[in-house]
């Protein structure tokens, strides 16, 4: 989480993490480390997409974000400067506004 994240939010995130069964938590981490999203992006994605990153995300490098952008022509990007990796908790209001604007811009596209 980003520097300055309120203690109650950190505690809430910890409670959510701790409620996961240990085996499931370890399987989740193993899957994340084995996954290579860049294999999935090799052929590019042309669907309307929004890529939101946290300006203080220590787990996602600028190089990785650049590779994702390069693989997705026309991707719309946004950064929430004060957020870390857990954007949906750290900056829920800003994220919801960005998502709403993105969905509104798509009209009735299936």
Secondary structure, DSSP 4 states (H G I P E B T S, - for coil): --TT--HHHHHHHHHHHHTS-HHHHHHHHHHHHH--HHHHTTT---S--EEEEETT-SSS-HHHHHHHHHHSTT-EEEEETT--S-HHHHSHHHHHHHHHHHHHHTTT--
